[in-house]
Amino acid sequence: MTGIQPGLTVHGLGRSAIPVADWLCACGHHERAGGRRVVTELTARARVQQCPHTTPATTGRAAA
């Protein structure tokens, strides 16, 4: 799949809706959460500008 940009998207924040969040990390990791509590947890730990799935030792010159 191409053309999808990394980021965090949340839908269904209305009073009667069940919220759903999708997080696509720059490394390609995808998470989906459904329900107010789980969406809140995901939005608290999602980092859009910074990938938490790779360590500095696995990127850049250190990996070479």
Secondary structure, 3 states (H helix, E strand, C coil): CCCCCCEEEEECCCCCCCCEEEEECCCCCEEEEECHHHHHHHHHHCCCCCCCCCCHHHCHHHHC
